[in-house]
Amino acid sequence: MLQLRGSHTTKLDGKGRLKLPVGFRSEVEREHGNEFYITSLKGDCILLYPFAVWDELEQSIGNLAAKRPVVKKFLRATSYYGQKALMDRQGRLLLPQGLRDSARLEDEVRVVGSMNHLEIWRDDTLKKAVEGNPWTDSDDEELAELGISG
């Protein structure tokens, strides 16, 4: 099972290609090859799914009631921002210009593991997101209710 964890700083090249950090690249290639679905929910960061993982997500969504507003909202956002992409032999992926502009990505970016997919952030945007929603005792309690302890 794919387990993408941690974060790495990397750079976009002049053409807007992201070189996937080696640890993430080897994990994804071993499990799922070189096909990806690139999308976003809010435009503030890029979500990078191995295509097989995205396909499983779409299948589980297909089993939900299509009339649920949150499902329609999710599909609309991920389709608006989304596109399929192939990683080249050097481990690079071209990030769509519209998504790069929306997330204000240029030069250096932070690639963050999120279990089965990656998030690509502008470092200062990620820092504001983390600091703006700090971890609390209530968060500890909520995770404990789910049987998760840190």
C-alpha positions as CSV (number, residue, x, y, z in Angstrom):
1,M,0.0,0.0,0.0
2,L,1.3,3.4,-1.0
3,Q,2.5,5.5,2.0
4,L,3.8,8.9,1.1
5,R,5.0,10.8,4.1
6,G,7.2,13.7,5.0
7,S,8.0,16.7,2.8
8,H,10.8,17.8,0.4
9,T,11.6,21.2,-1.1
10,T,12.3,21.1,-4.8
11,K,12.3,23.5,-7.8
12,L,10.2,23.9,-10.9
13,D,12.2,24.2,-14.0
14,G,11.7,27.1,-16.5
15,K,9.0,25.1,-18.3
16,G,7.0,24.5,-15.2
17,R,8.1,20.9,-14.7
18,L,8.3,19.4,-11.2
19,K,11.1,16.9,-10.6
20,L,9.5,14.5,-8.2
21,P,11.7,14.0,-5.1
22,V,13.5,10.6,-5.2
23,G,11.9,9.1,-2.1
24,F,8.4,9.9,-3.4
25,R,9.3,8.9,-7.0
26,S,10.6,5.5,-6.1
27,E,7.6,4.7,-3.9
28,V,5.0,5.8,-6.6
29,E,6.8,4.1,-9.5
30,R,7.1,0.8,-7.6
31,E,3.4,0.8,-6.7
32,H,1.8,2.6,-9.7
33,G,4.1,3.5,-12.5
34,N,4.3,7.0,-14.2
35,E,0.7,8.1,-14.8
36,F,-0.8,10.8,-12.6
37,Y,-3.9,12.9,-12.1
38,I,-3.1,16.5,-11.3
39,T,-5.8,18.6,-9.7
40,S,-6.8,20.9,-6.8
41,L,-9.8,21.6,-4.7
42,K,-9.3,25.3,-3.9
43,G,-6.5,26.3,-6.2
44,D,-4.1,27.1,-3.3
45,C,-2.1,23.9,-3.8
46,I,-1.8,21.1,-6.3
47,L,-2.9,17.6,-5.6
48,L,-0.9,14.9,-7.3
49,Y,-2.5,11.5,-7.4
50,P,-0.9,8.3,-8.9
51,F,-3.5,7.6,-11.6
52,A,-4.5,4.2,-10.2
53,V,-5.2,5.9,-6.8
54,W,-7.3,8.6,-8.5
55,D,-9.2,5.9,-10.5
56,E,-10.0,4.1,-7.2
57,L,-11.3,7.3,-5.7
58,E,-13.5,8.0,-8.7
59,Q,-14.9,4.5,-8.4
60,S,-15.8,5.0,-4.8
61,I,-17.4,8.4,-5.6
62,G,-19.3,6.7,-8.4
63,N,-20.9,4.5,-5.7
64,L,-22.1,7.5,-3.8
65,A,-25.4,9.3,-4.5
66,A,-24.5,11.6,-7.4
67,K,-27.1,14.1,-6.1
68,R,-25.2,14.8,-2.9
69,P,-24.1,18.5,-3.2
70,V,-20.6,17.8,-1.7
71,V,-19.9,15.1,-4.3
72,K,-20.9,17.4,-7.1
73,K,-18.8,20.2,-5.6
74,F,-15.8,17.8,-5.3
75,L,-16.2,16.6,-8.9
76,R,-16.6,20.1,-10.3
77,A,-13.5,21.4,-8.6
78,T,-11.3,18.4,-9.4
79,S,-12.5,18.4,-13.0
80,Y,-12.0,22.1,-13.4
81,Y,-8.4,22.0,-12.2
82,G,-7.6,18.4,-13.3
83,Q,-5.7,16.7,-16.0
84,K,-3.9,13.5,-16.6
85,A,-0.1,13.6,-16.9
86,L,2.8,11.3,-17.5
87,M,6.1,11.5,-15.6
88,D,9.1,11.5,-18.0
89,R,12.2,9.3,-17.6
90,Q,13.9,12.0,-15.5
91,G,11.1,12.0,-13.0
92,R,9.5,15.3,-14.2
93,L,5.9,16.2,-14.5
94,L,4.6,19.3,-16.3
95,L,2.3,21.1,-13.9
96,P,-0.5,22.9,-15.8
97,Q,0.0,26.7,-16.1
98,G,-3.4,27.5,-14.7
99,L,-2.7,25.5,-11.6
100,R,0.7,27.0,-11.2
101,D,-0.8,30.5,-11.4
102,S,-3.6,29.7,-9.0
103,A,-1.3,28.2,-6.4
104,R,1.3,30.9,-7.1
105,L,4.0,28.3,-7.7
106,E,7.3,29.4,-9.2
107,D,10.8,28.2,-8.7
108,E,11.0,26.6,-5.2
109,V,8.0,24.5,-4.0
110,R,7.3,22.1,-1.1
111,V,6.1,18.6,-1.9
112,V,4.2,17.0,1.0
113,G,3.2,13.4,1.4
114,S,-0.4,12.9,2.2
115,M,-0.6,9.0,2.5
116,N,-1.8,8.1,-1.0
117,H,-1.1,11.3,-2.9
118,L,1.2,14.4,-2.8
119,E,0.4,18.0,-2.2
120,I,2.5,20.7,-3.9
121,W,2.6,24.0,-2.1
122,R,4.3,27.4,-2.2
123,D,6.2,27.2,1.1
124,D,4.8,30.4,2.6
125,T,1.3,29.4,1.8
126,L,1.7,26.0,3.5
127,K,3.3,27.7,6.5
128,K,0.3,30.1,6.8
129,A,-2.1,27.1,6.5
130,V,-0.3,25.2,9.3
131,E,0.2,28.1,11.6
132,G,-3.3,29.5,10.9
133,N,-4.8,26.2,12.1
134,P,-2.6,25.1,15.0
135,W,-2.8,21.6,16.6
136,T,-4.9,21.7,19.7
137,D,-5.9,19.4,22.6
138,S,-9.3,19.1,21.0
139,D,-7.6,17.6,17.9
140,D,-5.8,15.1,20.1
141,E,-9.1,14.1,21.7
142,E,-10.8,13.8,18.3
143,L,-8.0,11.5,17.0
144,A,-8.2,9.4,20.2
145,E,-11.9,8.9,19.6
146,L,-10.9,7.4,16.2
147,G,-8.4,5.1,17.9
148,I,-5.3,7.2,16.8
149,S,-2.8,8.4,19.2
150,G,0.3,10.4,18.5
